[in-house]
């Protein structure tokens, strides 16, 4: 009962609009907590045990799971990370090889969603394939349904990672490579799924010559204008970024912001996963939005070490991701990430807002 009451109170405090006269604050002057690999369900225990016997170090790094996407949003998390695999013909990932490695596992895709053409959502081919949204379109549908039910919600950031790297193990399924066409289709799926509930590079660039110029002049939407909306950033390889930008200088006409270096016309949002990187604070002060991580590979959670989270808070990175907004159910640890007081997952940024105390070091 206490747990249910706590979740209810977080819901009331977190999901709805930020008040207290901050409506006109640009959205780059906030700091939020969200999840990493947000769609991920646990690997079937029997399959995980088999993999653990073969490679215990690798198994330890992926021994976590998340609650449903909308449950995370209801808690007040404001960043979700979604990995997408191209599947232009359909069926490429419909029968993961892991289902054959260990028999009698629970059904994987009883409705045959994976057989249809379109982007699929999961972590690792053939092994870590269970997901709260098997298809990207279903994930977008979940976001839209939730957003429609909470029209005044704070802006939600979505980190989107196109996955097409070739596995080191030649026995594993080789993902389909992303192309200009599939990246165009990715944009279209997002537009079809979320429509006017998007903050796009065109909206931020406005009348400025480049997206970066707009960002350096503070042209981010205000919180008032960002309410009820989603903003996507691509966690990209250089190859995918080049394909995505080709023909779209300053990301004109595109949906996703890209992880682009300062000094490039497309620079607006960046992914710097090391929270102790001294560059983050300077980049935040200049106007860029930065994503960093409080933990990775279960390492900090197992050691109950919050030093990276504290560093992330102090860096001013606007987006801090974690696998542990809730305590682990896979191993014993008290590690959990949230701001120490007030709204647990949303606060004014301590680096680019004057007179904001940085007292959020977690519980």
ABEGO torsion letter per residue (X at the ends): XAAAAAAAAAAAAAABBBBGGAAABBAAABBBBBBBGAABBBBBAAAAAAAAAABAAAAAAABBBBBBAAAAAAAGBABBBBBBBBBAAEGAAABBAAAAABBGBBBABAAGAAABBEBBBBABBGABABBABABAAAAAAAAAAAAAABAABBBBBBBBBBBABBBABAABBBBBBBBAAAAAAAAAAAAAAAEAABBBAAAAAEABABAAAAAAAGABBBAAAABGBBBBBBBBBAAAAAAAABGBBGGBGBABBBBBBBGBAABABBBBABAABAAAAAAAAAGBBBBBBABBGGAAAAAGBAAAAAAAAAAGBABBBBABABBBAABBBABBBBBABEBAABBBBAAABBGBBBABAEX
